[in-house]
Amino acid sequence: MAAPTLAGSGIIAALEDARARTLLLTADLTDDQLTVPMLENVNPYLWELGHVAYFAEFWLLRNLYGEAPLIANADQLYDSAKIPHDARWSLPLPSRAATLAFLRRQLEHVKRHFERSAPTGKDSMYFHRLALYHEDMHGEASIYTRQTLGYPKPKPCSDAPINNRDYISPGGTGAGGDVRVEGGTYRIGAEPGDGFVFDNEKWAHEIEINGFEIARTPVTNAEFAAFVDDGGYTTKRFWSEAGWAWRESAKAEHPIYWRRAATRPAATPDATTSWERRRFDAWSPIEAHHPVCHVNWFEAEAFCNWAGRRLPTEPEWEVAATGGRHQRYPWGESAPAPHLANLDARVGDTVDVGALADGDSPTGCRQMLGNVWEWTSTAFGPYPGFSPDPYREYSAPWFGTHRLMRGGAWSSRARLITTRWRNFYRPHRRDIIAGFRTCKA
């Protein structure tokens, strides 16, 4: 797979772009809004901002360039591997102004080193990309936090925003049905020549799969609403033991950001009449043909049981996305563009599951990159021969406790997402922009 061009000055431009997004996602928030409640799925904003700068400082300024820490007690404030989540609310964090100054100084120092003697070694570029992609992931997490807390919709990225209405499939009917993927021996995972890869993507290996049928598109809001309206959340037989325990504990009766519409909405294209969804700080009718999102693994599993379907395994998902070819994207090697995938927060929301036909995979699956992350049935674990990379806490601590997701969401950065990229979350998480597609049982 040909990696995106992030050598030379390109990596600095990318780091600047990532930092601009980091700042944009909090610039409009008041100091009171930055002081968030202690919740499992969020971090204090000032801690998260400082952590982004700290991570780049640690791996680039200290590890690569040999600088002393920019903040004397940075390790005691921002090391996510050593500071428990709940302890982050009681830390003596620097002020907002001081935190922003830390972010600014860290990037300035990296740029200064780079301008003096642009590194070209493989290891050097690895750490620059590690810092870049880490910041991209935290940018996406910041979008989740704004949704969780009901904050206003963030401003679009520096790219010109695109109107959601441009992504309605002909007739507003979506593009349903299954596609057939033949069984056989396939190779999944990253190859040594793929450029930067995370440790959990290494290395490519052969797997045997049986032939299967997989949905052309993710499950839609209309399809999931039928499950809810049919008593899906109150019928125990649809849920695993762990899923039912979660549902009772969470008192879940429908997706987390749904509510019954108080009145029948005016006739609008592609809108349901009985459900609304909160998008950041505003409620609006659910679009029938958009993918359901903000559902967790247990909810996806229960829907499948109700529908007589199942979640794809991780290998099945990857083969459906690539047709068994070693290619970076479902459509081939060309970089993601607005007509291929809903990424980079250009639209700022999901789009119709029937849209973006130009991005179809060789098997005929649509939107396997972007729009919503997709749960698989596979538990997160290592590939054969796994060994951790220098950032040892990235993967190994989470093996066995998390579930694998694939594909990216509208909030994901295009430079980060590929057909091999493995995301992982605990199965009860509902704050992620996650949906799923199903396979024939």
SULPERA-V301370 format. One record per pair of residues at least 6 apart in sequence whose ideal C-beta (glycine too) atoms are under 7 Angstrom apart, sorted by sequence separation. I is the first residue (numbers start at 1). GAP is how many residues later the second one is. D is the distance in Angstrom with one decimal. If there is no record, write none. Layout:
i & gap & d
I & GAP & D
I & GAP & D
This chain:
i & gap & d
36 & 6 & 5.6
61 & 6 & 4.1
119 & 6 & 7.0
169 & 6 & 6.1
232 & 6 & 5.9
265 & 6 & 6.0
304 & 6 & 5.1
327 & 6 & 6.1
360 & 6 & 5.3
62 & 7 & 6.8
190 & 7 & 4.1
276 & 7 & 4.8
277 & 7 & 6.9
304 & 7 & 5.8
329 & 7 & 6.6
336 & 7 & 5.5
361 & 7 & 5.4
388 & 7 & 6.7
425 & 7 & 5.9
6 & 8 & 5.6
26 & 8 & 6.9
36 & 8 & 5.9
94 & 8 & 6.8
146 & 8 & 5.9
236 & 8 & 5.6
239 & 8 & 6.2
265 & 8 & 6.5
276 & 8 & 6.2
312 & 8 & 6.9
322 & 8 & 6.8
338 & 8 & 6.1
359 & 8 & 6.8
388 & 8 & 5.3
36 & 9 & 6.1
264 & 9 & 5.5
276 & 9 & 5.7
277 & 9 & 4.8
321 & 9 & 5.1
331 & 9 & 5.7
342 & 9 & 5.1
357 & 9 & 6.6
408 & 9 & 3.7
276 & 10 & 6.3
301 & 10 & 6.6
356 & 10 & 6.6
359 & 10 & 6.9
34 & 11 & 4.2
143 & 11 & 6.2
190 & 11 & 4.1
192 & 11 & 7.0
275 & 11 & 4.7
300 & 11 & 6.1
356 & 11 & 5.8
34 & 12 & 6.1
57 & 12 & 6.9
189 & 12 & 5.9
190 & 12 & 5.7
261 & 12 & 7.0
57 & 13 & 5.8
189 & 13 & 6.9
190 & 13 & 6.4
191 & 13 & 5.0
261 & 13 & 5.7
272 & 13 & 6.1
353 & 13 & 6.9
77 & 14 & 5.6
189 & 14 & 5.8
190 & 14 & 6.0
233 & 14 & 6.5
260 & 14 & 6.4
261 & 14 & 6.2
271 & 14 & 4.1
272 & 14 & 4.8
342 & 14 & 6.6
353 & 14 & 6.4
189 & 15 & 3.9
260 & 15 & 6.6
261 & 15 & 5.0
341 & 15 & 6.4
77 & 16 & 6.4
188 & 16 & 6.6
189 & 16 & 5.7
271 & 16 & 6.0
272 & 16 & 5.1
340 & 16 & 6.4
57 & 17 & 6.9
187 & 17 & 5.3
188 & 17 & 7.0
258 & 17 & 5.4
259 & 17 & 5.5
268 & 17 & 6.6
270 & 17 & 4.7
271 & 17 & 6.7
339 & 17 & 6.8
382 & 17 & 6.1
406 & 17 & 6.9
187 & 18 & 6.9
270 & 18 & 5.5
340 & 18 & 5.5
341 & 18 & 5.1
380 & 18 & 5.9
381 & 18 & 5.0
404 & 18 & 6.0
405 & 18 & 4.2
26 & 19 & 6.0
187 & 19 & 5.3
188 & 19 & 5.9
233 & 19 & 6.1
258 & 19 & 5.6
270 & 19 & 5.2
339 & 19 & 5.0
340 & 19 & 3.9
380 & 19 & 6.0
381 & 19 & 6.4
405 & 19 & 6.7
54 & 20 & 5.2
186 & 20 & 7.0
233 & 20 & 5.0
257 & 20 & 5.3
265 & 20 & 4.6
351 & 20 & 6.2
404 & 20 & 5.6
405 & 20 & 6.4
185 & 21 & 5.5
186 & 21 & 5.9
233 & 21 & 6.4
257 & 21 & 4.4
350 & 21 & 5.5
379 & 21 & 6.2
403 & 21 & 6.7
350 & 22 & 6.3
380 & 22 & 4.1
402 & 22 & 4.0
403 & 22 & 6.5
411 & 22 & 5.5
26 & 23 & 6.7
185 & 23 & 5.6
186 & 23 & 6.4
380 & 23 & 6.4
402 & 23 & 5.7
410 & 23 & 6.7
54 & 24 & 3.6
261 & 24 & 6.6
379 & 24 & 6.2
380 & 24 & 5.1
402 & 24 & 5.7
403 & 24 & 4.9
409 & 24 & 3.9
401 & 25 & 6.6
183 & 26 & 5.6
228 & 26 & 4.9
343 & 26 & 6.9
378 & 26 & 4.7
398 & 26 & 5.8
50 & 27 & 6.3
51 & 27 & 4.5
183 & 27 & 4.4
331 & 27 & 6.8
343 & 27 & 4.4
50 & 28 & 5.1
183 & 28 & 3.8
331 & 28 & 5.1
341 & 28 & 4.6
342 & 28 & 4.1
375 & 28 & 6.3
376 & 28 & 4.9
51 & 29 & 6.1
182 & 29 & 5.0
330 & 29 & 6.0
331 & 29 & 7.0
341 & 29 & 3.6
342 & 29 & 4.6
376 & 29 & 6.8
405 & 29 & 6.2
22 & 30 & 5.9
181 & 30 & 6.5
330 & 30 & 6.7
375 & 30 & 5.6
376 & 30 & 6.1
71 & 31 & 6.2
180 & 31 & 6.9
181 & 31 & 5.6
330 & 31 & 3.7
374 & 31 & 6.2
70 & 32 & 6.4
373 & 32 & 4.5
374 & 32 & 5.4
180 & 33 & 5.5
181 & 33 & 6.2
336 & 33 & 6.8
374 & 33 & 4.8
179 & 34 & 6.9
373 & 34 & 6.0
70 & 35 & 5.6
178 & 35 & 4.1
179 & 35 & 6.1
373 & 35 & 6.4
70 & 36 & 6.2
178 & 36 & 6.3
373 & 36 & 4.9
178 & 37 & 5.8
179 & 37 & 5.5
255 & 37 & 6.6
257 & 37 & 5.4
325 & 37 & 6.4
372 & 37 & 5.2
178 & 38 & 6.6
256 & 38 & 5.5
323 & 38 & 6.1
330 & 38 & 4.8
369 & 38 & 5.5
370 & 38 & 5.4
371 & 38 & 6.6
177 & 39 & 5.4
255 & 39 & 5.7
322 & 39 & 6.6
323 & 39 & 2.8
330 & 39 & 6.0
368 & 39 & 5.3
369 & 39 & 5.3
370 & 39 & 6.8
371 & 39 & 5.8
176 & 40 & 6.4
255 & 40 & 5.3
321 & 40 & 5.1
322 & 40 & 6.8
323 & 40 & 5.2
329 & 40 & 6.2
370 & 40 & 6.1
47 & 41 & 4.6
175 & 41 & 5.7
176 & 41 & 6.4
320 & 41 & 6.4
67 & 42 & 6.7
175 & 42 & 5.5
370 & 42 & 6.9
50 & 43 & 6.5
174 & 43 & 6.3
320 & 43 & 5.2
44 & 44 & 5.5
47 & 44 & 6.7
50 & 44 & 6.8
321 & 44 & 6.6
380 & 44 & 4.0
43 & 45 & 6.0
44 & 45 & 5.8
61 & 45 & 6.8
320 & 45 & 5.0
47 & 46 & 5.9
174 & 46 & 6.1
46 & 47 & 4.8
225 & 47 & 6.0
321 & 47 & 4.3
38 & 48 & 6.3
61 & 48 & 5.5
65 & 48 & 4.8
369 & 48 & 5.6
50 & 49 & 5.1
53 & 49 & 4.8
57 & 49 & 4.9
61 & 49 & 6.6
46 & 50 & 6.4
49 & 50 & 5.1
53 & 50 & 4.5
56 & 50 & 5.6
60 & 50 & 5.3
222 & 50 & 6.2
225 & 50 & 5.6
373 & 50 & 6.1
38 & 51 & 5.1
221 & 51 & 6.5
247 & 51 & 6.8
50 & 52 & 6.1
246 & 52 & 5.1
46 & 53 & 5.3
53 & 53 & 4.4
49 & 54 & 6.4
56 & 54 & 6.7
243 & 55 & 3.5
293 & 57 & 6.0
317 & 57 & 6.9
243 & 58 & 5.9
239 & 59 & 6.8
243 & 59 & 5.9
291 & 59 & 5.6
317 & 59 & 5.2
373 & 59 & 6.0
375 & 59 & 6.2
64 & 60 & 6.1
290 & 60 & 4.5
350 & 60 & 6.1
373 & 60 & 6.2
240 & 61 & 6.2
290 & 61 & 6.7
349 & 61 & 6.4
372 & 61 & 5.7
373 & 61 & 4.3
374 & 61 & 6.2
375 & 61 & 4.4
34 & 62 & 6.6
290 & 62 & 6.1
291 & 62 & 5.4
314 & 62 & 4.6
372 & 62 & 6.0
374 & 62 & 5.2
64 & 63 & 5.3
239 & 63 & 4.8
289 & 63 & 4.9
290 & 63 & 6.7
313 & 63 & 6.0
347 & 63 & 5.9
372 & 63 & 3.7
374 & 63 & 5.9
63 & 64 & 6.5
238 & 64 & 4.4
289 & 64 & 5.9
311 & 64 & 6.0
312 & 64 & 5.6
313 & 64 & 5.4
314 & 64 & 3.9
31 & 65 & 6.2
221 & 65 & 4.6
289 & 65 & 6.4
311 & 65 & 5.9
312 & 65 & 6.7
313 & 65 & 5.2
343 & 65 & 6.2
345 & 65 & 6.3
221 & 66 & 6.2
222 & 66 & 3.8
311 & 66 & 4.0
345 & 66 & 5.5
60 & 67 & 5.9
129 & 67 & 4.4
221 & 67 & 5.8
222 & 67 & 6.8
238 & 67 & 4.4
310 & 67 & 6.7
343 & 67 & 6.6
59 & 68 & 4.9
60 & 68 & 6.7
220 & 68 & 6.4
224 & 68 & 4.0
238 & 68 & 4.8
342 & 68 & 4.7
220 & 69 & 5.5
221 & 69 & 5.6
343 & 69 & 5.6
344 & 69 & 6.1
126 & 70 & 6.2
220 & 70 & 6.6
232 & 70 & 6.2
279 & 70 & 6.3
344 & 70 & 5.1
59 & 71 & 5.9
60 & 71 & 5.6
220 & 71 & 6.1
221 & 71 & 5.1
232 & 71 & 6.7
343 & 71 & 4.3
59 & 72 & 5.6
219 & 72 & 6.6
220 & 72 & 6.5
218 & 73 & 3.9
219 & 73 & 5.4
232 & 74 & 5.2
343 & 74 & 6.5
56 & 75 & 4.1
300 & 75 & 4.8
55 & 76 & 6.4
227 & 76 & 5.0
297 & 78 & 5.1
336 & 78 & 4.0
55 & 79 & 5.3
224 & 79 & 6.3
227 & 79 & 5.2
293 & 79 & 4.8
291 & 80 & 5.8
291 & 81 & 4.7
270 & 82 & 6.8
52 & 83 & 5.3
19 & 84 & 6.8
219 & 84 & 6.6
52 & 86 & 5.3
19 & 88 & 5.5
317 & 89 & 4.9
329 & 89 & 6.7
330 & 89 & 6.3
48 & 90 & 6.2
314 & 90 & 5.0
328 & 90 & 5.1
329 & 90 & 6.2
328 & 91 & 6.6
15 & 92 & 6.6
314 & 92 & 6.9
327 & 92 & 6.8
15 & 95 & 6.8
172 & 97 & 5.4
322 & 97 & 5.1
172 & 98 & 4.4
214 & 98 & 5.7
321 & 98 & 4.6
12 & 99 & 5.9
168 & 101 & 6.8
318 & 101 & 6.2
12 & 102 & 5.7
168 & 102 & 6.4
214 & 102 & 6.7
318 & 102 & 6.9
42 & 103 & 4.7
212 & 104 & 5.9
42 & 106 & 5.9
209 & 106 & 5.7
214 & 106 & 5.0
297 & 106 & 4.8
41 & 107 & 6.2
209 & 107 & 6.0
207 & 108 & 4.8
39 & 109 & 6.9
8 & 110 & 6.3
209 & 110 & 6.4
22 & 113 & 6.1
36 & 113 & 6.3
11 & 114 & 6.8
18 & 114 & 5.7
25 & 114 & 6.2
174 & 115 & 4.2
15 & 116 & 7.0
19 & 116 & 6.9
26 & 116 & 6.9
173 & 116 & 6.8
11 & 117 & 4.8
15 & 117 & 5.6
18 & 117 & 4.3
22 & 117 & 5.7
25 & 117 & 4.3
172 & 117 & 5.9
7 & 118 & 6.5
11 & 118 & 7.0
14 & 118 & 5.4
18 & 118 & 5.6
21 & 118 & 4.9
25 & 118 & 6.8
33 & 118 & 6.4
169 & 120 & 6.9
11 & 121 & 6.9
18 & 121 & 6.7
29 & 122 & 6.7
6 & 123 & 6.1
316 & 123 & 6.7
311 & 125 & 6.1
312 & 125 & 6.9
153 & 126 & 6.6
153 & 127 & 4.2
188 & 127 & 5.5
311 & 127 & 6.6
312 & 127 & 4.9
150 & 128 & 7.0
152 & 128 & 5.8
310 & 128 & 6.6
311 & 128 & 7.0
25 & 129 & 5.3
151 & 129 & 6.2
152 & 129 & 5.1
298 & 129 & 5.8
309 & 129 & 3.8
310 & 129 & 5.2
150 & 130 & 6.8
151 & 130 & 6.2
188 & 130 & 4.7
297 & 130 & 3.6
298 & 130 & 6.6
309 & 130 & 6.3
24 & 131 & 6.0
150 & 131 & 5.1
296 & 131 & 6.1
307 & 131 & 6.7
309 & 131 & 6.5
310 & 131 & 5.1
296 & 132 & 5.5
309 & 132 & 5.6
147 & 133 & 5.7
186 & 133 & 5.0
220 & 133 & 5.7
296 & 133 & 5.6
308 & 133 & 5.5
146 & 134 & 5.9
296 & 134 & 4.7
304 & 134 & 5.6
191 & 135 & 6.5
218 & 135 & 5.8
295 & 135 & 6.7
21 & 136 & 5.8
217 & 136 & 3.9
294 & 136 & 5.5
300 & 136 & 4.2
217 & 137 & 6.9
294 & 137 & 6.9
20 & 138 & 6.3
181 & 138 & 6.0
186 & 138 & 4.7
181 & 139 & 5.4
187 & 139 & 6.8
294 & 139 & 6.7
295 & 139 & 6.5
293 & 140 & 5.2
294 & 140 & 6.9
295 & 140 & 6.4
17 & 141 & 7.0
293 & 141 & 6.3
293 & 142 & 4.9
292 & 143 & 5.1
291 & 144 & 4.3
216 & 148 & 6.1
216 & 149 & 5.8
217 & 149 & 5.1
218 & 149 & 6.7
216 & 150 & 5.6
217 & 150 & 6.4
214 & 151 & 6.5
218 & 154 & 6.0
218 & 156 & 6.4
256 & 174 & 4.5
162 & 176 & 5.7
174 & 178 & 6.6
175 & 178 & 6.5
205 & 178 & 6.1
174 & 179 & 4.9
175 & 179 & 3.8
205 & 179 & 5.3
167 & 180 & 6.8
172 & 180 & 7.0
174 & 180 & 4.3
203 & 180 & 6.5
173 & 181 & 6.7
202 & 181 & 6.4
181 & 182 & 5.4
200 & 182 & 6.7
203 & 182 & 6.5
246 & 182 & 5.1
164 & 183 & 5.3
169 & 183 & 4.8
162 & 184 & 4.8
167 & 184 & 3.5
168 & 184 & 5.0
179 & 184 & 5.2
159 & 185 & 6.1
161 & 185 & 5.9
162 & 185 & 5.4
164 & 185 & 6.0
167 & 185 & 5.5
169 & 185 & 2.7
179 & 185 & 4.2
169 & 186 & 5.3
179 & 186 & 6.0
157 & 187 & 5.7
159 & 187 & 5.6
161 & 187 & 6.7
164 & 187 & 6.2
168 & 187 & 6.7
199 & 187 & 6.9
157 & 188 & 5.2
167 & 188 & 3.9
156 & 189 & 6.1
157 & 189 & 6.8
167 & 189 & 6.9
199 & 189 & 5.4
156 & 190 & 6.4
199 & 190 & 4.0
3 & 191 & 6.4
175 & 191 & 5.9
3 & 192 & 2.9
156 & 192 & 6.0
1 & 193 & 4.7
3 & 193 & 6.4
189 & 194 & 5.5
153 & 195 & 6.1
199 & 195 & 6.4
200 & 195 & 4.1
198 & 196 & 6.4
199 & 196 & 5.4
198 & 197 & 7.0
219 & 216 & 6.2
218 & 217 & 4.7
219 & 217 & 5.9
218 & 218 & 6.4
219 & 218 & 6.5
201 & 219 & 5.4
218 & 219 & 4.7
219 & 219 & 6.4
217 & 220 & 6.7
201 & 221 & 6.1
200 & 222 & 5.2
215 & 222 & 4.3
214 & 223 & 6.5
215 & 223 & 5.1
214 & 225 & 4.9
213 & 226 & 6.4
212 & 227 & 5.5
213 & 227 & 4.1
212 & 228 & 6.9
190 & 230 & 5.3
189 & 231 & 6.2
130 & 261 & 6.3
178 & 262 & 6.1
143 & 268 & 4.5
140 & 271 & 4.8
140 & 272 & 5.8
136 & 277 & 4.2
136 & 280 & 5.0
133 & 283 & 5.3
148 & 283 & 5.0
147 & 284 & 6.9
144 & 287 & 4.9
144 & 288 & 6.3
81 & 312 & 4.4
1 & 325 & 6.5
1 & 326 & 6.5
2 & 326 & 6.6
1 & 327 & 4.0
2 & 331 & 5.4
4 & 331 & 6.5
41 & 388 & 6.5
41 & 390 & 4.5
14 & 401 & 6.7
4 & 411 & 5.3
